[in-house]
Amino acid sequence: MSVREWCENRLERLRRSLKDHHHKQPLGQILIEMGVIDEEKLELALRAQKQVEEHPLLGEGLVARGWASSEDIRRAIGYQARAAVGMKEGW
């Protein structure tokens, strides 16, 4: 098996393990700990999310309101994904 094949196999296993994974730490909580948003903004964003039929992703709503940047969301999701597979790192 080539290095490329090994990496692709590993990536596919990680994707499968993350697909249905219920994260121990929700994205909103991570963003609060990062200092990106506060509890009030999280509550407002979650309430607004529930009111829309398609249920947009939390990160999309926060970015649309200007409360978080795309980079903030990317970093928080990265942290969440690393924690899900046991890689404890900072933001």
C-alpha atoms as an extended CHARMM CRD file, in Angstrom:
* protein
*
        91  EXT
         1         1  MET       CA              0.0000000000        0.0000000000        0.0000000000  PROA      1               0.0000000000
         2         2  SER       CA              1.3530000000        3.3970000000       -0.9670000000  PROA      2               0.0000000000
         3         3  VAL       CA              1.5790000000        6.2910000000        1.4640000000  PROA      3               0.0000000000
         4         4  ARG       CA             -1.1840000000        8.0440000000       -0.4660000000  PROA      4               0.0000000000
         5         5  GLU       CA             -3.4830000000        5.0100000000       -0.2150000000  PROA      5               0.0000000000
         6         6  TRP       CA             -2.7610000000        4.6980000000        3.4970000000  PROA      6               0.0000000000
         7         7  CYS       CA             -3.5940000000        8.3820000000        4.0440000000  PROA      7               0.0000000000
         8         8  GLU       CA             -6.7940000000        8.1200000000        2.0120000000  PROA      8               0.0000000000
         9         9  ASN       CA             -7.8670000000        5.0300000000        3.9750000000  PROA      9               0.0000000000
        10        10  ARG       CA             -7.1110000000        6.7490000000        7.2740000000  PROA      10              0.0000000000
        11        11  LEU       CA             -9.0250000000        9.8560000000        6.2230000000  PROA      11              0.0000000000
        12        12  GLU       CA            -12.0320000000        7.7710000000        5.1870000000  PROA      12              0.0000000000
        13        13  ARG       CA            -12.0350000000        5.9620000000        8.5590000000  PROA      13              0.0000000000
        14        14  LEU       CA            -11.9130000000        9.3010000000       10.3710000000  PROA      14              0.0000000000
        15        15  ARG       CA            -14.7600000000       10.6710000000        8.2540000000  PROA      15              0.0000000000
        16        16  ARG       CA            -16.9010000000        7.6220000000        9.0000000000  PROA      16              0.0000000000
        17        17  SER       CA            -16.1870000000        7.8480000000       12.7190000000  PROA      17              0.0000000000
        18        18  LEU       CA            -17.0820000000       11.5550000000       12.7830000000  PROA      18              0.0000000000
        19        19  LYS       CA            -20.1740000000       11.3240000000       10.5760000000  PROA      19              0.0000000000
        20        20  ASP       CA            -22.5910000000       10.1220000000       13.2410000000  PROA      20              0.0000000000
        21        21  HSD       CA            -20.5260000000       11.1220000000       16.2470000000  PROA      21              0.0000000000
        22        22  HSD       CA            -22.3360000000       13.0880000000       18.9140000000  PROA      22              0.0000000000
        23        23  HSD       CA            -19.7370000000       15.4850000000       20.1890000000  PROA      23              0.0000000000
        24        24  LYS       CA            -19.1630000000       15.6470000000       23.9090000000  PROA      24              0.0000000000
        25        25  GLN       CA            -18.6140000000       19.3720000000       23.6170000000  PROA      25              0.0000000000
        26        26  PRO       CA            -21.0570000000       21.2470000000       21.3740000000  PROA      26              0.0000000000
        27        27  LEU       CA            -19.7400000000       23.7940000000       18.8990000000  PROA      27              0.0000000000
        28        28  GLY       CA            -21.4430000000       26.6720000000       20.7050000000  PROA      28              0.0000000000
        29        29  GLN       CA            -19.7320000000       25.7920000000       23.9700000000  PROA      29              0.0000000000
        30        30  ILE       CA            -16.3450000000       25.6610000000       22.2600000000  PROA      30              0.0000000000
        31        31  LEU       CA            -16.9590000000       29.0970000000       20.7370000000  PROA      31              0.0000000000
        32        32  ILE       CA            -17.8610000000       30.4710000000       24.1760000000  PROA      32              0.0000000000
        33        33  GLU       CA            -14.6560000000       29.0400000000       25.6700000000  PROA      33              0.0000000000
        34        34  MET       CA            -12.6880000000       30.5440000000       22.7790000000  PROA      34              0.0000000000
        35        35  GLY       CA            -14.1990000000       33.9370000000       23.6570000000  PROA      35              0.0000000000
        36        36  VAL       CA            -15.8440000000       34.2870000000       20.2400000000  PROA      36              0.0000000000
        37        37  ILE       CA            -19.4410000000       34.5300000000       21.4940000000  PROA      37              0.0000000000
        38        38  ASP       CA            -21.2070000000       34.7140000000       24.8390000000  PROA      38              0.0000000000
        39        39  GLU       CA            -24.1310000000       32.6890000000       26.2320000000  PROA      39              0.0000000000
        40        40  GLU       CA            -26.6900000000       35.2720000000       25.0980000000  PROA      40              0.0000000000
        41        41  LYS       CA            -25.5510000000       35.2140000000       21.4630000000  PROA      41              0.0000000000
        42        42  LEU       CA            -25.4890000000       31.4100000000       21.4900000000  PROA      42              0.0000000000
        43        43  GLU       CA            -29.0400000000       31.2950000000       22.8440000000  PROA      43              0.0000000000
        44        44  LEU       CA            -30.2590000000       33.7830000000       20.2230000000  PROA      44              0.0000000000
        45        45  ALA       CA            -28.5500000000       31.8720000000       17.4110000000  PROA      45              0.0000000000
        46        46  LEU       CA            -29.9660000000       28.5220000000       18.5790000000  PROA      46              0.0000000000
        47        47  ARG       CA            -33.4690000000       29.9890000000       18.8440000000  PROA      47              0.0000000000
        48        48  ALA       CA            -33.2120000000       31.4760000000       15.3540000000  PROA      48              0.0000000000
        49        49  GLN       CA            -31.8830000000       28.1620000000       14.0230000000  PROA      49              0.0000000000
        50        50  LYS       CA            -34.9580000000       26.3120000000       15.3020000000  PROA      50              0.0000000000
        51        51  GLN       CA            -37.3230000000       28.7900000000       13.6520000000  PROA      51              0.0000000000
        52        52  VAL       CA            -36.0200000000       28.0830000000       10.1390000000  PROA      52              0.0000000000
        53        53  GLU       CA            -37.4450000000       24.9990000000        8.4600000000  PROA      53              0.0000000000
        54        54  GLU       CA            -34.1170000000       23.8620000000        6.9530000000  PROA      54              0.0000000000
        55        55  HSD       CA            -32.2950000000       24.2520000000       10.3120000000  PROA      55              0.0000000000
        56        56  PRO       CA            -29.1410000000       25.9450000000        9.0070000000  PROA      56              0.0000000000
        57        57  LEU       CA            -25.8750000000       25.0440000000       10.6800000000  PROA      57              0.0000000000
        58        58  LEU       CA            -25.0800000000       26.9980000000       13.8290000000  PROA      58              0.0000000000
        59        59  GLY       CA            -21.8040000000       28.2670000000       12.4030000000  PROA      59              0.0000000000
        60        60  GLU       CA            -23.5430000000       29.6270000000        9.3160000000  PROA      60              0.0000000000
        61        61  GLY       CA            -25.9790000000       31.5860000000       11.4620000000  PROA      61              0.0000000000
        62        62  LEU       CA            -23.2280000000       33.0310000000       13.6330000000  PROA      62              0.0000000000
        63        63  VAL       CA            -21.2040000000       34.1160000000       10.6060000000  PROA      63              0.0000000000
        64        64  ALA       CA            -24.2950000000       35.5990000000        8.9130000000  PROA      64              0.0000000000
        65        65  ARG       CA            -24.9660000000       37.7230000000       12.0030000000  PROA      65              0.0000000000
        66        66  GLY       CA            -21.3340000000       38.8410000000       12.1810000000  PROA      66              0.0000000000
        67        67  TRP       CA            -20.8530000000       37.2290000000       15.5990000000  PROA      67              0.0000000000
        68        68  ALA       CA            -18.1460000000       34.8310000000       14.4040000000  PROA      68              0.0000000000
        69        69  SER       CA            -15.8040000000       34.6350000000       11.4480000000  PROA      69              0.0000000000
        70        70  SER       CA            -15.4310000000       31.6760000000        9.1280000000  PROA      70              0.0000000000
        71        71  GLU       CA            -11.9830000000       31.1850000000       10.6400000000  PROA      71              0.0000000000
        72        72  ASP       CA            -13.4690000000       31.0580000000       14.1660000000  PROA      72              0.0000000000
        73        73  ILE       CA            -15.8930000000       28.3480000000       13.0520000000  PROA      73              0.0000000000
        74        74  ARG       CA            -13.1490000000       26.4080000000       11.2600000000  PROA      74              0.0000000000
        75        75  ARG       CA            -10.9290000000       26.4610000000       14.3430000000  PROA      75              0.0000000000
        76        76  ALA       CA            -13.7760000000       25.3950000000       16.6360000000  PROA      76              0.0000000000
        77        77  ILE       CA            -14.8170000000       22.5410000000       14.3290000000  PROA      77              0.0000000000
        78        78  GLY       CA            -11.1820000000       21.4610000000       14.0620000000  PROA      78              0.0000000000
        79        79  TYR       CA            -10.8920000000       21.3610000000       17.8360000000  PROA      79              0.0000000000
        80        80  GLN       CA            -14.1760000000       19.4460000000       18.0720000000  PROA      80              0.0000000000
        81        81  ALA       CA            -13.0220000000       16.9020000000       15.4750000000  PROA      81              0.0000000000
        82        82  ARG       CA             -9.6180000000       16.4090000000       17.1310000000  PROA      82              0.0000000000
        83        83  ALA       CA            -11.2970000000       15.8890000000       20.5020000000  PROA      83              0.0000000000
        84        84  ALA       CA            -13.6310000000       13.3040000000       18.9330000000  PROA      84              0.0000000000
        85        85  VAL       CA            -10.6810000000       11.1740000000       17.8310000000  PROA      85              0.0000000000
        86        86  GLY       CA             -8.6940000000       11.7050000000       21.0210000000  PROA      86              0.0000000000
        87        87  MET       CA             -6.2460000000       14.3720000000       19.8690000000  PROA      87              0.0000000000
        88        88  LYS       CA             -6.1130000000       16.9620000000       22.6460000000  PROA      88              0.0000000000
        89        89  GLU       CA             -4.7470000000       20.2040000000       21.2370000000  PROA      89              0.0000000000
        90        90  GLY       CA             -5.4710000000       23.8780000000       21.6680000000  PROA      90              0.0000000000
        91        91  TRP       CA             -7.5670000000       26.0290000000       19.3770000000  PROA      91              0.0000000000
